[in-house]
């Protein structure tokens, strides 16, 4: 006998898989059901009677949709707004599936104009997050409830990636509006997860400890020595990890690196003495296209995952430091040593000084020292003024307070 109940979000969350697939039918909308498979997946389905027979439709995973949103879609289908062959009444062409739109109009208008590094990032977000959730849905069938449910679920495990994927989805749907497929963007106005504040950088003592740990590992395996050199270069140059891991031999030009592709486009990275020694030593090893080739295939760059970093930071007692914080450290040391912010911006390859101001932190010790220097300078000025008044015969008594 068919199972029937009034479907609710809470009730769906309590449903458990069984040895065989089963369906629970909704008592509110005829034909709406929830299919539960032994694997644990739960999918909304809708069976609608038409002159040609029963039309079976799927409305996506229950994890990404609210019951009320699905009911509205079912009622819209039952009202005849959508014909059984998928064409909208009135002859208007139906909106494409998101996966087809992404592979066609959006790719040609947006993705193909991006830098290679941005293409790789967008491709990863599409493959890992957006296409599994929305790829099989028509653009005009993506609701705000679906986007919110997906974003909240994704944010529990990867909040930063969820932010990036949401921004990309918003961009795709904005282009769908421009193409006339939808009227509003269901991803608009959804608040991002709060970012971690960029306040961590290494002190002089922590830099020294990390340097000692890398020295010990540089004498280990070839892979460890290679990773130690990469970490040192990041700390000496302030480069992004991708800029060093994917560094090509022909981009090394003596005292500088001429990067063809970075986050802000082509740029030059000037090498100090220690950084130049590392690059020159690596250039003498091997003859492939990469300064840091893969140990398994010299024709490819090494894997960007630097497993040595996690061991090194644990041994150095800096487990809360991210690899990207080495870039912050370069900016903070430049600021401490009096390098002007516009120069620091060029050093790091920033497009504007505002971003540099977020990176160029100084520690409490440096702030305390600066306060002492400022206090001494002002006190010296005050002392000279006091002496001038005394030598000129002026009274050293302070004026009476007004009554």
N, C-alpha and C positions, 0 to 999 in steps of 0.2 A: 504494500500500500504506500502511495507517495507520502513523503514527509512534508508537512506544511506548517508554517509559523509566520508571524509577522517579522520580517527581517529587520534587525537593528544592528548598528555598528558594534555595540557591546556584545550582542548575542553571537555575531559572526566571529568575534575574537575568541569566544569560548568554544567554538566548534573544533573538534579534533578529528584527524584522519583515521580511517578504518582500513581493514584489510582490502576492501573493495571500494571503488569510487561510488559516491552517492551524491544526490542532489536534494537540496531543501528548497521548496517552492514558497514564494512570498504570498501571503494572504491579502496584501494590499493591492498589488498590481498583478493581474492574471498573466501568466507566462513568464514572469520574472523569477529566476532561481539562482541559487548559489551552488556551483559544482565544487565538491571537495574531493581531491584525489589522494591516494595513499601516500604520495610524496609530501603532502601537507599543503600544496598549492590550492588556493581558493579563488575561483573565477566567477564573475557575474555572467549569466547567460539569459537570453530572452527569446522565447518562442512565440511568434506572431502568426496567426492564421491569415492567409491571403488567398485570392482566387486560384493561385497556382499551387497552393499547398501551404505547408508550414514553413515559415521563414525563420531560420535559426541565426541568432546574432550573439556576438560576444562583446561584453562591455568592460573587459580588462580585469586585472587582479584586484581582489578585495582590499589588499594592503594599500593600494593607491587611490581608492575611490570611496566616497561616502554613499550610503544607501540612498539618501534623498536625491543626490545628483543622478544616480543610475535610474531612479524612478522617473525623473523628469525626462531623461533620454528615452526611456521606454514609452512614455506617454506621447512624446514627440513623434516617435516611429509609428505608434498606433494611430495617430491622427492623420497619417498620410503625408506628412511633410517630406518623407523620404520614400521613394518608390522601391519596389522589391528588387529592382536591378541596380539600385544605388544611385540613380539619377534624381536630382531634385526636381520637384514639380515646377513647371513653368519653363523647362528647357535650360535652366542655368547649369553650367558644368559644376559638378561637386568639387569640394576642396580636396587637394591631394593628400595622401598619407604623409606624415612628417618625414619618414625615411626617404620617400621619393622627392619631396620638396628639398630636403637637405642635399641629396645627391645630384639634383638638377639646378633649379633657379638660384638657391642660396649659395651653392658651391661656386657657380659661375660669377655671381655678383659680389660675393663676400670672401669666401674661403680662398679662392684662387688669387686674390690680391694680397693675402697675408704673407708675412715672412715665413721661411721654412720652419723656424722654431715655433711660431704661433700655429702653423698648420699641424705640427706634431701634437701640440697641446690640445687643440680643438678635436683632433682625431681621436685622441685618448679619451676625452670627455664624452664624445659621441658614442664611441664603442662601449665604454664601461658604464655609462650612466644614463644618457638620454635616449638612445635607440632602444635599449631593452625596456624602458618604461613607456615611451611614447611613439616609438617608430611605427607601430602597426595601427596607429590611430589617425583619423582624418584631422586636419588642422582645426576645423570648426567643431570638433568633438572633444577637444582638450579643454577641460574646465578648470576654474580656479581651485575647486576642491581637489581635483586630481593633482594639480601642481603642488598645493600645500601638503597633501598627504605624502607625496613622493619626497618633497624637500625635508619634511620633518623626519621621515624614516632614514633618509640618507645622512642627515645631520647628526644622527646618534652615533654613527661610526666614523664619519669623515667630514667634520664641519667645514674645513677650509675648502676641500674639493667640492662640497655641496654648494658653497658660495660661487665657485667658479662655474659649475655646471648650470646653476640658476641664471647667472649672468649671460651665459651662452644661449640658453633656452630663450631668455628674454630678447636677445638680439635676433634669433631665428624668427620668433613670432612677430617682431617688429617688421622684419622684411616681408613676412606673410601678409601683414596689414598693407604694406606698400604695394604688394602684388594684387590686392583686392580679394584675398581668400578669406580673411576674417576681419571683423570690425573693431575688436578690442583685444588687448593682450592680457591673457589670464595670469601671466607671470609678473605683471606690473604691480609695484607697490608691496611685494613680499619682502619683509625685512631680512637682511643677511644675518648670519651668525656673527657675533662680535669677534673681531680679530684680536689675537694676542698682541699686547703692546710691545713695540720694538725697543726694549730698554736694556737688553742683556748684551754686554760686551766683556772682553777679557781684560783683567787688570794686568799690570806689569808682572806681578808674581805668577799669575795664571799663565801668561804667555811663556814665562821661563819654564814652568812645570811641563807645559805641553811640548815645548821644544825638546826637553830632556827625554820625554816619552817617545817622541818621534825619532830621536837619535837611536834609541834602543831598537826600535822596530825597523829602522833603515838597514840594519845589518841582517835582517831575517830573509825570508823568501823574496823572489823577484817581484811577486805581486805586492807584498807588504812594502818593499822599498819604493815601488811605483806609487802606491797610495800615499805613503809618507811624503813623497815629493809633491803630489797634487795638493795635499793639505797645507804644506808649507807655502806653495805658490799662492793658494787662496789667501793665506794670512799675510803674505808679503805684497800682494798686488791689489787685494780687494775685489778681485774678479768674481763673477758668478760661477757656480760649479760647472754649468754647461759650457762656459767659455773656456775653461781649462781642460775638462775631460774630453771635449771634442776639438781641441786645438790641433790644427794642421801644421805640418812641418813648413809649408810655404808661407804660413802666416807669421813665423818667427823671423824678424828682420833685425838681428843684432841687438840693439839696446831697446827694442820695442816689439810689441805684437800688433800686427795689423789685422784685426778681426773683421772678417767679411760679414758676419752675422752675429748680432747681439740683440738684447731686448730692445734697445733703442736704435738699432741699425748698425752699420759699419762704424768702427771706432778704433783708435790707437790706444794701446796700453803701454806706458813707459815702464821699463824694467829697472829696478835698482840692482845693485851689485849681487847680492845673494840670489835674487830671483833669476838674474841673467845666468849665473853659474848653473842653476838647476836646469834651465832650458837648454843651455849649451851641452851639458852632460847627457841629457836625454836625446839630443839630436845626434850625438855620436853613436848612440845605440840603435841599431836597426836602420832600415831604409824604406819603411812603408810610408803611407801618406799621413800617419798620425804621430804626434809627439808621444802620446800615451796609448799605444795600441792594445787591443785585447790580447791576453795571453794565449787564447785559443785560436784566434784568427787575426794576424797582424794587419789584414786588409780592412778591419773594422776598428772603431774606437772602443776603449774598454767600457765595461758596464758602469753606468753612473752610480751604482750603489757602492759606497766606500765603507765596507764592513770594518776596516781598521779604525775608522773614526769612532765607532761606539766603544771599542776597546781602549783607544787612546784617551778619550775623555773620561772614562771610568778610572783609568790608572792615574790621570792627572787631577782627579777630584773635581771635575767640571761637568758632571752628568746632565746639568740643566741647560747646557750650551748646545745650540743647534749649529750645524755646519755653516749656515748662512750668517750666523752671528760673527764669524770671522770677518765678514765684510763690514759689519758694524764696528768691529774693533779697529780696522784700518781708518774708518772715518773718525772715530773718537780720538785715536792717537794723532791724527792730522790736526784736529781741532785743539787738542791739548798743546801741541807744539806750534800753535799760532798760524797754521795754514788757513788762508781766507776761504770762506765757504764756496765762492765761485770756482776756486781752484780744486777744492775737494770734490765738487760736482763733476768737473772734468775728469778727475782722477778715477771716480767710480763709474763714469759713463751715465750720469743722470741727465734727464732731459731738462730739469729745472732745479733750482736751489731749494725749493720747498721740500722735495723729497730728501735732499741731503740733510736738511735740518732735522728730519726724523731719525737719521742715522748718526749724526755727529754728536753723540752723547759724551758727557764728561762725568767722572765719578765724584763722590763726596769729597775724597781727599784733594782732588784738583780744585773743586769749588772752595774748600776751606783755605787752600793755599792762595787762591785768587783773592779771597776776601781779606787775607792777611796783607797781600801786596797792595790792594786798594786802600786798606786802612792805614798802612804805613805811609803811602803817598799822600793821602789827605792829611794825616797827622803832621807830616813834614811841612806841607803848605801852611797849616794852622800855626805850627811852631815858628816858621819864618815871619808870618804876619804878627805873631805875638812879640817876637824879638824886634821887629821894625817899629812897632808901637812903643816898646819900652825904650829903645835907643832914641826915639824922637821925643821923649819926655812925656809920652801919654801915660795915663793911669792904667794900671793893670787890674784895677778893681772892676768887677762886673757891674753893669748898671742895675739900679734897684728895680725890683719887679713893680709893675704898675699896681697902684692901690685900687 
